[in-house]
Amino acid sequence: MSTIPVKALRTLKIRVLRHNPADPDSTPNMQTFELEEADSMTLFVALNVIREEQDPSLAFDFVCRAGICGSCGMIINGRPGLACRTLTRDLPEDITLAPLPGFELIADLSVNTGKWMRGISERLETWVHAQGLDTVDVDALETPMEPELAQQLYELERCIECGCCIAACGTAQMREDFVGAVGLNQITRFRLDPRDERDDADFYELVGDDVGVFGCMTLLGCEDMCPKDLPLATQIAFLRRRMVAV
């Protein structure tokens, strides 16, 4: 009688970069936690086990647990990723975690991506611009559009603003004013929206320089690390072609 072999569960060693900038006595240091791996365990679950059973002060963010909110972005063994979408079985026993670079550190693995994303949205004016929009009949804006265009807009809207593309971007790490792939993705979305009355020159004014589309070094880190597999490099190339044609 044959039996199905059961894979032995491992003891994980998770090293976390700890630091709380709000605490004057805190200095950056690596702390190691050990725990038994469970079947189909995600990194998100592992961190919750650590916080519940070993150290309640461990700071990290989460909301949805489904790869939709983007809150649990962090550096996992040197690569940006989402803790809730990362299975520990796909990682070695030794795991090193750090906060996403390029964002304001709150504590440990928690960073303020929301502040950065809001700043970019305001800077790039990522909303529909139309004359008299404050008095127009909202129903009049909901006019049918071609399915192909609707699909293009939907594809761009799948961005969850997790910050992984910024953490993976060489230019963003060297230039704090670089809008990054997430900002350029937003601009592309409104450039394609037929309800937005801005012309190419308006968009060129916002991102047509070296802190916008021409600051991209085409290293493809943004697209490689995007947890939603968005064609970010394609969107940047699209904007560049439109800018050159202005």
C-alpha positions in Angstrom: 0.0 0.0 0.0 1.6 3.3 -1.1 1.4 6.4 0.9 1.7 10.0 -0.2 4.9 11.6 1.2 4.3 14.6 3.4 6.7 17.4 3.0 8.3 18.3 6.2 7.5 21.8 7.4 10.4 24.1 8.0 11.6 26.5 10.7 11.6 29.9 9.2 14.1 32.6 10.2 12.7 36.0 9.4 15.0 38.9 9.8 13.2 42.3 10.0 14.7 45.7 9.7 13.4 47.5 12.9 13.3 51.2 13.4 10.8 53.7 14.7 11.8 57.3 13.7 9.3 58.7 16.2 11.3 57.2 19.0 14.5 59.2 19.7 16.0 56.1 21.3 15.4 53.9 18.3 18.3 53.0 15.9 18.0 50.8 12.8 18.7 47.2 13.6 17.9 43.7 12.3 15.9 41.4 14.5 15.4 37.7 13.8 12.3 35.8 14.5 11.8 32.0 14.2 8.5 30.2 13.6 7.3 26.9 12.3 6.1 27.1 8.7 2.4 26.2 8.1 1.0 24.6 5.0 0.2 27.3 2.4 1.5 30.0 4.7 1.8 33.5 3.3 4.3 36.0 4.5 1.4 38.1 5.7 0.3 35.2 7.9 3.8 34.6 9.2 4.1 38.3 10.2 0.8 38.1 12.1 1.9 35.0 13.9 5.1 36.9 15.0 3.1 39.9 16.1 0.5 37.8 18.0 2.9 35.3 19.6 6.4 36.9 19.8 6.4 40.7 19.5 3.2 42.9 19.4 5.3 46.0 18.6 6.2 44.8 15.1 4.8 47.3 12.7 3.6 46.5 9.2 0.5 47.3 7.2 -2.4 45.3 5.8 -6.1 45.7 5.0 -7.5 43.3 2.4 -5.3 40.2 2.4 -6.2 39.7 -1.3 -3.6 41.8 -3.2 -6.1 44.6 -3.8 -5.3 47.3 -1.3 -1.5 47.4 -1.8 -0.9 48.1 1.9 1.5 45.2 2.6 4.2 46.2 0.1 7.8 45.6 1.4 11.2 44.5 0.3 11.3 40.7 0.5 14.8 39.2 0.1 15.9 42.3 -1.9 12.8 42.5 -4.1 9.6 44.6 -3.7 6.5 42.5 -3.3 3.2 42.1 -1.4 3.3 40.0 1.8 -0.2 38.7 1.3 0.7 37.4 -2.2 4.0 35.8 -1.2 4.0 32.2 -0.1 6.7 31.2 2.3 7.2 27.9 0.5 8.5 30.0 -2.5 11.2 31.5 -0.3 14.3 30.0 1.4 14.2 29.3 5.1 16.1 32.6 5.8 13.9 35.6 4.8 15.0 39.2 5.1 12.4 42.0 5.2 12.8 45.8 4.9 10.4 48.7 4.3 9.9 50.0 0.7 12.5 52.7 0.0 11.4 56.1 -1.4 8.6 56.6 1.1 8.3 58.2 4.5 9.0 55.5 7.2 6.4 55.2 9.9 8.0 52.2 11.7 9.6 48.9 10.8 7.9 47.7 7.6 5.3 50.4 7.6 5.7 53.3 5.2 3.4 56.2 4.2 2.7 55.4 0.6 -0.7 57.3 0.8 1.1 60.6 1.4 3.3 60.1 -1.6 0.5 58.9 -3.8 -1.8 61.9 -2.9 1.1 64.3 -3.6 1.6 62.8 -7.1 -2.2 62.9 -7.8 -2.4 66.6 -6.9 0.8 67.4 -8.8 -0.4 65.6 -12.0 -4.0 66.7 -11.5 -5.3 63.2 -12.1 -9.0 63.9 -12.4 -11.3 64.6 -15.4 -10.9 68.2 -16.6 -14.0 69.5 -18.4 -15.5 73.0 -18.7 -18.3 73.5 -16.2 -17.8 70.1 -14.6 -19.1 71.4 -11.2 -22.5 72.3 -12.7 -22.8 69.6 -15.4 -25.3 66.8 -15.3 -23.4 63.8 -14.0 -25.5 61.5 -16.1 -24.3 63.3 -19.2 -20.8 62.2 -18.4 -21.7 58.5 -18.5 -21.8 58.3 -22.2 -21.1 55.0 -23.9 -17.5 54.4 -25.2 -16.0 51.8 -27.4 -15.4 48.5 -25.6 -11.7 48.5 -26.7 -11.2 51.9 -25.1 -13.1 50.9 -22.0 -10.8 47.9 -21.7 -7.7 50.1 -22.0 -8.9 52.4 -19.2 -9.8 49.4 -17.1 -6.3 48.0 -17.5 -4.8 51.2 -16.3 -7.2 51.4 -13.3 -6.0 48.0 -12.0 -3.0 49.8 -10.4 -3.3 49.4 -6.6 -0.7 52.1 -5.7 1.3 49.7 -3.6 4.6 51.5 -4.3 6.5 48.4 -5.6 7.2 50.1 -8.9 8.7 53.1 -7.1 10.8 50.9 -4.8 12.1 49.1 -7.9 12.9 52.2 -9.9 16.5 53.5 -10.1 15.5 57.0 -11.1 12.9 57.2 -8.2 15.7 56.3 -5.7 18.0 59.0 -7.1 15.4 61.7 -7.6 12.7 62.5 -5.1 10.8 64.6 -7.6 10.5 61.8 -10.2 6.8 60.9 -10.7 7.5 57.2 -11.3 5.6 54.6 -13.3 2.6 54.9 -11.1 2.3 58.6 -11.9 2.9 58.1 -15.6 0.3 55.3 -15.5 -2.3 57.8 -14.1 -1.5 60.4 -16.7 -1.9 57.8 -19.5 -5.3 56.9 -18.1 -6.6 60.5 -18.3 -4.9 61.1 -21.6 -7.0 58.3 -23.1 -10.3 59.3 -21.3 -12.5 61.1 -23.9 -14.2 63.0 -21.2 -11.0 64.9 -20.3 -10.7 68.1 -22.4 -7.0 68.7 -21.9 -4.8 68.5 -25.0 -1.4 67.0 -25.5 0.4 70.3 -24.6 -1.3 70.3 -21.2 0.0 66.8 -20.4 3.5 67.7 -21.8 3.6 70.5 -19.3 3.0 68.0 -16.5 5.3 65.2 -17.4 7.3 66.1 -20.5 10.7 66.5 -18.8 13.3 64.5 -16.9 11.2 64.2 -13.8 8.5 62.7 -16.0 8.6 60.5 -19.1 12.2 61.4 -20.1 13.6 60.6 -16.6 12.8 56.9 -17.1 16.0 54.9 -17.7 14.0 51.9 -19.1 15.5 49.5 -16.6 12.0 47.8 -16.5 12.2 47.3 -12.7 8.7 48.8 -12.4 7.1 46.4 -14.8 9.1 43.4 -13.5 8.0 44.0 -9.9 4.4 45.1 -10.5 2.2 42.6 -8.5 -0.7 43.3 -11.0 1.5 42.7 -14.1 0.6 46.1 -15.6 2.4 47.0 -18.8 4.0 50.0 -17.3 6.9 50.3 -19.7 4.4 50.2 -22.6 2.5 53.2 -21.0 5.7 55.2 -20.7 6.6 54.5 -24.3 3.1 55.6 -25.4 3.6 58.9 -23.5 7.0 59.5 -25.1 5.6 59.0 -28.6 2.8 61.5 -27.9 5.2 64.0 -26.4 7.5 63.9 -29.4 4.5 64.5 -31.7 3.5 67.7 -29.9 
